Amino acid sequence: MSFEEIYDEHFDYVWRMVRRVGVADASVDDVVQNVFIIVHRKLPSFEGRSKVRTWIYGIVRRVVSDYRRSRSR
């Protein structure tokens, strides 16, 4: 599966997840962009042992966690 296919198929899911976990409206686009930068960078190492959506969910959790940690400083 190419990055473009993953992006097209999962963009709405990622955007909803980022909004659902309480990222500020002004930062949603930046956080979503960071998620897909990581997806693009790590896609060659994705082994397919889980569903792509599950893998992306883990990335979303880490990126949002980093976002929250940086906002609290």
N, C-alpha and C positions, 0 to 999 in steps of 0.2 A: 504494500500500500504506500503510495507516495505522500509526501507532506501536503501537497495541495488537496488530495482526497481527504486526508485526516482533518485538515483545516476546514474544508467545506462541510464535512459531515459533523464535526464536533464543536464548531465555533459557538453556536447557540447554547449548547450544553455548558461550555466553559463560562460563557458570559452569565448565564443564569446561576451557576454555582458561585461565581465570584460575588454576584449581587446578594445571593442568599446568605452567605456567611458574613455579610455586613461591611464589605469594603465601601468606603465613602464614594458617592456618585462621581465626584471629580477624579477619582483614582481608578475606577473600574476599567477604563480603556487601557491604562498603563499596566495594570496587573494582568489583564487578559493578554496583552502583547508580550509581557514577560513569560507567561505560560507557554505561548507558542514559540517564542525564541528557544526556550529550553526543549520543547518537543522537537523542534527542528534540529537542534544540536545533538540530542540524545537518540533520535530515531534510528540511526544505524546500529545502535547497541540494543534496541528493543528486540527481545528474543521471542516474543509471541507466546510466552507461558501464561499470560493473562489476556483479557480482552483489552483492546486499545483504550476503551473508555475507562476501565479500571486503572490502567497505567496513567492516563491523563488526570484522573481524579487525584492520584497520589502527588502528581506534579502541582496541581492546583492547591492542595493542602499545604505543601511546602512553600510555594510562592506567597500564599496568603499569610502564612505564619511569619515569613520574613518581612512582609509588608507591615503586619501588626507590630512586630518587634521594632522596626525602624520608626514607626509612628509614635511609639511610646517613649522614645528617647528624647 
